Amino acid sequence: MNLENIKSEIEANVPGCQLEFVLNPSPSAQHSLRLDHAHAVAVATYLRDAADLRFDFCSNVTGIDWPAKELTEKVKVKKLVDGEEKEVEEVRKTTIPGTLEVVYHLFSVEKKHGPITLRMSTKDRETEVHMPSLTPVWRSAEFQEREIFDLFGVVFDGHPDLRRLLMWPDFIDHPMRRDYVAPDDFEYEPTAHDAVLQRANQHQSEAIAKLASEAEGK
Amino acid sequence: MSDATNLTAQIDINTIPALGKEQLLELAMGPQHPSTHGVFRMNVVLDGERVMKLKPVFGYLHRNHEKIAESETYLGSMPYTDRLDYICSITNNWAYAIAVEKLAGIEVPERAEYLRVITGELTRLQNHACLLGFLMQDMGASGTPLMYAFREREKIMDLFEGLTGARMMCNYLRFGGCRVDTPAGWMDAARKVVAEFPRFLDEYENLLVGNEILMDRTQEVGILSKELAINAGISGPMARASGVDYDIRKVDHYSIYDRFNFRIPLGERGDVYDRYMIRFLEMRESIKILEQAMRDIPDGPIVDPKTKIRGFRPKPGEAYGRIESPKGELGFYLVSDGALNPYRYRVRPPSLINLTVLEDLCIGQNVADVVVILGSIDIVLGEVDR
């Protein structure tokens, strides 16, 4: 079960698909394939139905949030300073755009092999968060994709019943994102202490001041 | 395959022929319903007593386990994994330990592997015994069967207390081994419990297996086909009751399971009765494994001395590790960015994924059967909602 062989086999059988081999440097050596959105369902169906692969068991589906990252590197540049050419250190900033990634772990019940890992990424984290759903191929993705929609905010096109799974329907925001901030509901903490108590007191005094100013206004 | 992916979840109640919508009853079973094994709700649409539609509602016990674990150190999450499926804390530890060991390439000494197998199989015994008791309770055999099962569970929990200090929240495994070695006399006590366990199984089988009410309530109820079971990711005893020959102990050869002689029982019909009986057979196989492991256990260290526990930082990368927990395939997926805490920590909960087919099993059954079908799936809400 070599992932390179599987990759070339898929490329030969699903015309036009673009696969990217993603290396995993850890000792687990579970490398993965990144799928393009247009051919994801075709590739998944091929993996499920091809007689020598038969990845009929989609075990685990999960999301990963990668916020935009700023890389700073110091570069030496030659510049004219006071009419003289000198080497000056300059800090260059490059931003890696943020993305939401979804990972699928596949096994084969019939052939008893696996796992292979598939990944897909969205274009960004704010508006272009769509991705094709693989639930029509593997029913086991049904609840797990709903969970990713709920906690990460990835919208799966073609999912039969895309609703929030764990949070309640009126909930806004996606708690598993790295930049999620919990709401400021400290007064509901039953036994507030330390930092929470401090913030709660501040929050409460602000609320009281606001009420008082409102009462004065009337 | 196509019928497996055809989602029965899409039945629109307005299109059911010869039924006015006013004749249907919408009923919320749970979250405070004793037969839902915790805080779990099912929105059921009923025509008389027949279930036309069923939508599970999750999240009443959601505390975002994964987010909390991402702000903890690797070892810091180990006690928290106990709280996922609180009946089988040691197998939860085990799945997490295997994922971290894969991520960092840690070896486990021989004696520790034996201790893991012994405690893991004891956990399977107590989980299956509990399930049989709960299922009988759900069917209306209140009291006696559950108490018989709890009597056995009590003995195993006493063993866990002797070994780990805690009855339920054992927190026993460490990366590259186990936390403590067995105290003096523990192994003899465990041998005694295991030797007496078949007596409980015989007694329980004699008491209930030929019972007419039990057969009426369970046979041909909630049938799960083999194709749907595989496609919907059903794992563990529930899949094997439908005839899916897949046990991770045999497939992955993880730990030292290839040294033991045991068989994988399979069901034929995939109904509630098969799911009930498969647990009996699995317990008998677990006893075989336990007897062999307790006979062969060697002396030696219980944790790899080279393993770093404090300030443990695996190299960047990712790993998916899984074991055959009593409920099914319990997996942990970890992504490391080289820091003290995991960048991404994911639990693959067998209880939640086994619930994917709940609606398919219940449609067309009586509302009283919903309780029995749910009981036979074997869920723990601490794991479903995380």
Chai-1 contact restraints between the chains, C-beta under 6 A:
chainA,res_idxA,chainB,res_idxB,connection_type,confidence,min_distance_angstrom,max_distance_angstrom,comment,restraint_id
A,N24,B,G317,contact,1.0,0.0,6.0,A-B,restraint_1
A,N24,B,E318,contact,1.0,0.0,6.0,A-B,restraint_2
A,P25,B,G317,contact,1.0,0.0,6.0,A-B,restraint_3
A,S26,B,L103,contact,1.0,0.0,6.0,A-B,restraint_4
A,S26,B,K315,contact,1.0,0.0,6.0,A-B,restraint_5
A,S26,B,G317,contact,1.0,0.0,6.0,A-B,restraint_6
A,S26,B,A319,contact,1.0,0.0,6.0,A-B,restraint_7
A,P27,B,G105,contact,1.0,0.0,6.0,A-B,restraint_8
A,S28,B,K102,contact,1.0,0.0,6.0,A-B,restraint_9
A,S28,B,L103,contact,1.0,0.0,6.0,A-B,restraint_10
A,S28,B,A319,contact,1.0,0.0,6.0,A-B,restraint_11
A,D56,B,I230,contact,1.0,0.0,6.0,A-B,restraint_12
A,F57,B,I230,contact,1.0,0.0,6.0,A-B,restraint_13
A,C58,B,G233,contact,1.0,0.0,6.0,A-B,restraint_14
A,N60,B,G331,contact,1.0,0.0,6.0,A-B,restraint_15
A,N60,B,Y333,contact,1.0,0.0,6.0,A-B,restraint_16
A,N60,B,R348,contact,1.0,0.0,6.0,A-B,restraint_17
A,T62,B,Y333,contact,1.0,0.0,6.0,A-B,restraint_18
A,T62,B,R346,contact,1.0,0.0,6.0,A-B,restraint_19
A,I64,B,R344,contact,1.0,0.0,6.0,A-B,restraint_20
A,H105,B,Y320,contact,1.0,0.0,6.0,A-B,restraint_21
A,V109,B,I230,contact,1.0,0.0,6.0,A-B,restraint_22
A,V109,B,Y246,contact,1.0,0.0,6.0,A-B,restraint_23
A,K112,B,V251,contact,1.0,0.0,6.0,A-B,restraint_24
A,P136,B,T5,contact,1.0,0.0,6.0,A-B,restraint_25
A,R139,B,T5,contact,1.0,0.0,6.0,A-B,restraint_26
A,R139,B,N231,contact,1.0,0.0,6.0,A-B,restraint_27
A,R139,B,A232,contact,1.0,0.0,6.0,A-B,restraint_28
A,S140,B,A232,contact,1.0,0.0,6.0,A-B,restraint_29
A,S140,B,G233,contact,1.0,0.0,6.0,A-B,restraint_30
A,S140,B,I353,contact,1.0,0.0,6.0,A-B,restraint_31
A,E142,B,T356,contact,1.0,0.0,6.0,A-B,restraint_32
A,F143,B,T356,contact,1.0,0.0,6.0,A-B,restraint_33
A,P160,B,L7,contact,1.0,0.0,6.0,A-B,restraint_34
A,P160,B,Q10,contact,1.0,0.0,6.0,A-B,restraint_35
A,D161,B,A9,contact,1.0,0.0,6.0,A-B,restraint_36
A,L165,B,F58,contact,1.0,0.0,6.0,A-B,restraint_37
A,L166,B,F58,contact,1.0,0.0,6.0,A-B,restraint_38
A,L166,B,G59,contact,1.0,0.0,6.0,A-B,restraint_39
A,L166,B,H62,contact,1.0,0.0,6.0,A-B,restraint_40
A,P175,B,N64,contact,1.0,0.0,6.0,A-B,restraint_41
A,M176,B,K67,contact,1.0,0.0,6.0,A-B,restraint_42
